[in-house]
Amino acid sequence: MNSGPHHGREPADFEGMTALVTGGGSGIGAATAALLLARGATVAVLDRDPSGAPAGTIRVKGDVTSDAAVRAAVDEAVGELGGVLHTLVGNAGIGAVGTVEDNDDAEWSRVLDVNVLGLVRTARAALPALRRAAAEAPGRVSVTHTCSIAATAGLPQRALYSASKGAVLSLTLAMAADHLREGIRVNCVNPGTADTPWVARLLDRADDPAAERAALHARQPIGRMVTADEVAAAIASLASPVASGITGTALAVDGGMHGLRLRPAT
């Protein structure tokens, strides 16, 4: 349930800049790619299936679980972008449901491989191009990760997913320290439950999808799930040159879930 397409009223703060969005074929990644495009960036999308990426983006096929595939895909994207990369959005990720007992070692390895090592592989491959951009355009280069409220709040039935996103938060802070003096800012967004294709598939498997959807809406103080477009707006705000003073920051996009304690409605 996105808030709709972006219509040319966006600021042109990414004019002349390049961006690479992983997992940009659907959901938050596609919304982010569309928004960066609308705000003036030349955008490449890296996805296992990039066919759903917004029109006007450079579509590159790649799987973040393979270092060789990531390096080849990032090289291809950076080449198409002119050899310089200003904005990396590490968004590719997968979900997991269950307590610590419910997923075996293979599933733990699979989810951590995508959600954590996927970001590591992408950043590692992109850093040379990011450094080139930082040397030419100080204050305009950034990495933004899609993390989660699960990194900072204990959610039921999310042990594996939460562990992976806790690692993403720590990785973000460490990278921000490592690359600060190179002129590369590193931040993350922490969405609450977002109305995305993954959540839709989760609801489809529930015994009572309508009741489960209502519960997910009610869990957030604003009374609804956040939209992919709302998360994309937060990613763009952190990646924008206007935010050149922000690094090592996690921006919650969770309808107040992490910080508000409202009284029950009467």
C-alpha positions in Angstrom: 0.0 0.0 0.0 2.3 2.8 -1.2 1.1 6.3 -1.0 1.2 6.5 -4.8 3.8 7.4 -7.5 6.0 10.4 -7.1 5.0 13.3 -9.3 7.8 15.8 -10.2 7.3 18.0 -7.1 10.4 16.6 -5.5 13.4 18.7 -4.7 16.3 18.2 -7.2 18.9 17.6 -4.4 20.3 14.6 -6.2 20.8 16.4 -9.5 24.1 15.2 -11.1 24.5 12.4 -8.6 24.5 8.6 -9.1 22.9 5.9 -6.9 22.8 2.2 -6.6 19.9 0.5 -4.8 20.1 -3.2 -3.9 16.8 -5.1 -3.8 15.3 -2.4 -5.9 13.0 -4.6 -7.9 10.1 -4.4 -5.4 8.9 -2.9 -2.1 11.0 -0.4 -0.3 13.9 -0.7 -2.8 11.7 0.1 -5.8 10.1 3.0 -4.0 13.6 4.4 -3.1 14.9 4.0 -6.6 11.8 5.9 -7.9 12.2 8.7 -5.4 15.9 9.1 -6.1 15.2 9.2 -9.8 12.5 11.8 -9.2 14.9 13.9 -7.2 17.5 14.0 -10.0 19.8 11.0 -9.6 20.8 8.6 -12.2 19.8 5.3 -10.6 21.0 1.7 -11.0 19.1 -1.2 -9.4 20.7 -4.5 -8.4 18.3 -7.3 -7.8 17.9 -11.0 -8.4 14.9 -10.0 -10.5 15.3 -6.4 -11.5 12.3 -6.5 -13.9 10.1 -4.7 -11.4 12.5 -1.8 -11.0 11.1 1.6 -11.9 11.2 2.8 -15.5 14.2 4.9 -16.1 16.6 3.0 -13.9 19.6 0.9 -15.0 18.6 -2.7 -14.2 21.4 -5.0 -13.1 20.8 -8.7 -12.2 22.8 -10.0 -9.2 22.5 -12.1 -6.1 24.0 -10.6 -2.9 24.8 -14.1 -1.5 27.7 -14.4 -4.1 30.7 -12.3 -3.8 31.7 -12.8 -7.4 28.1 -12.0 -8.6 28.1 -8.8 -6.4 31.4 -7.6 -7.7 30.4 -8.2 -11.3 27.0 -6.5 -10.8 28.4 -3.5 -9.0 31.2 -3.1 -11.6 28.5 -3.2 -14.3 26.3 -0.7 -12.5 29.2 1.7 -11.8 30.3 1.5 -15.4 26.8 2.4 -16.6 26.8 5.2 -14.0 30.0 6.7 -15.4 32.5 5.2 -13.0 31.5 7.2 -10.0 29.0 6.3 -7.2 27.6 8.9 -4.8 24.8 7.0 -3.1 24.7 3.3 -2.1 21.4 2.0 -0.6 21.9 -1.4 0.9 18.3 -2.6 1.0 18.2 -6.3 -0.2 17.0 -8.5 2.6 14.7 -11.4 3.5 12.4 -12.1 6.5 12.3 -14.9 9.0 9.6 -15.9 11.5 9.9 -17.9 14.7 11.5 -18.2 18.1 15.1 -19.2 18.6 14.0 -22.9 18.5 12.1 -22.6 15.2 14.8 -22.2 12.6 17.7 -24.6 12.0 21.3 -23.7 11.4 20.8 -23.7 7.7 18.1 -21.1 7.9 20.2 -19.0 10.3 23.0 -19.1 7.8 20.7 -18.3 4.9 19.2 -15.2 6.5 22.4 -13.9 7.9 24.1 -14.4 4.5 21.5 -12.2 2.8 20.8 -9.6 5.5 24.3 -9.0 6.8 26.9 -10.4 4.5 24.9 -9.1 1.5 25.4 -5.6 2.8 29.1 -6.3 3.4 29.7 -7.7 -0.1 27.9 -4.8 -1.7 29.7 -2.1 0.3 33.1 -3.8 -0.3 32.5 -3.9 -4.0 31.3 -0.3 -4.1 33.8 1.4 -1.9 36.4 2.2 -4.7 33.7 4.0 -6.7 32.4 5.7 -3.5 35.9 6.9 -2.7 36.3 8.4 -6.2 33.1 10.3 -5.8 34.0 11.5 -2.3 37.3 12.9 -3.6 35.4 14.8 -6.3 32.3 15.8 -4.4 32.9 16.1 -0.6 29.7 15.9 1.4 27.7 14.1 -1.3 28.6 10.5 -0.7 26.8 8.1 1.5 25.8 4.5 2.3 22.3 3.9 3.7 21.2 0.5 5.0 17.6 -0.7 5.5 17.7 -2.0 9.0 14.5 -2.5 11.2 12.8 -1.7 14.4 13.6 -5.3 15.2 17.2 -4.2 15.9 16.2 -2.2 18.9 12.9 -3.7 20.2 12.1 -7.2 21.2 9.4 -8.5 18.9 7.8 -11.9 19.3 8.5 -14.6 16.7 11.4 -12.7 15.2 14.5 -14.1 16.8 16.5 -14.8 13.6 15.3 -11.7 11.8 16.0 -9.5 14.9 19.5 -10.9 15.2 20.3 -10.2 11.6 19.0 -6.6 11.9 20.9 -6.0 15.2 24.0 -6.9 13.2 23.0 -4.4 10.5 22.7 -1.7 13.1 26.2 -2.5 14.5 27.7 -2.8 11.1 26.3 0.7 10.1 27.9 2.3 13.2 31.2 0.6 12.6 31.3 1.5 8.9 30.4 5.1 9.8 33.5 5.3 12.0 35.7 3.5 9.4 34.8 5.7 6.5 34.2 9.1 8.0 37.5 10.5 7.1 37.2 9.3 3.6 34.1 11.5 3.2 31.6 8.6 3.2 28.6 8.9 5.5 26.9 5.7 6.7 23.4 5.6 8.2 20.4 3.3 8.4 16.7 3.5 8.5 14.7 1.4 11.0 11.2 0.7 9.5 8.5 -0.6 11.7 6.1 -3.1 10.0 5.9 -1.8 6.4 3.2 -2.8 4.0 5.5 -4.6 1.5 5.3 -7.7 -0.7 7.0 -9.7 2.1 4.4 -8.7 4.7 1.7 -9.5 2.2 3.1 -13.0 1.8 3.3 -13.4 5.5 -0.3 -12.4 5.9 -1.3 -14.9 3.2 0.0 -17.7 5.3 -1.8 -16.6 8.5 -4.8 -18.5 9.7 -6.8 -15.3 9.7 -5.1 -12.8 7.4 -7.6 -10.0 8.1 -7.1 -10.3 11.9 -3.3 -10.5 11.5 -3.3 -7.4 9.3 -5.4 -5.6 11.9 -3.0 -6.6 14.6 0.0 -5.3 12.6 -1.7 -2.0 12.0 -2.6 -1.7 15.7 0.9 -2.5 16.9 2.2 0.9 15.7 1.0 4.0 17.5 -0.1 5.8 14.3 -2.6 2.9 13.9 -1.3 1.5 10.6 1.7 0.0 8.9 4.1 2.4 7.3 4.3 2.5 3.5 7.3 1.8 1.3 7.2 5.4 0.1 7.5 6.6 3.7 10.6 4.5 4.2 12.0 5.6 0.9 11.6 9.3 1.9 13.6 8.6 5.1 16.4 6.9 3.1 16.5 9.8 0.6 16.6 12.3 3.4 19.7 10.6 5.0 21.4 10.1 1.6 20.8 13.7 0.5 23.7 16.2 0.4 21.5 18.4 2.6 22.2 15.8 5.4 25.9 16.1 5.1 26.3 16.5 8.9 24.6 13.2 9.6 26.5 9.9 9.9 26.3 6.9 12.3 22.5 7.5 12.7 19.5 5.2 12.8 16.3 6.9 11.7 13.2 5.2 12.9 10.2 5.1 10.5 7.9 3.1 12.7 4.9 5.3 13.4 6.3 6.0 16.9 6.7 2.3 17.8 10.2 2.6 19.3 9.7 5.6 21.5 6.0 6.2 22.3 4.0 4.6 25.1 0.4 5.7 24.6 -2.4 5.1 27.0 -5.1 2.7 25.6 -7.7 4.5 23.5 -10.9 5.1 25.4 
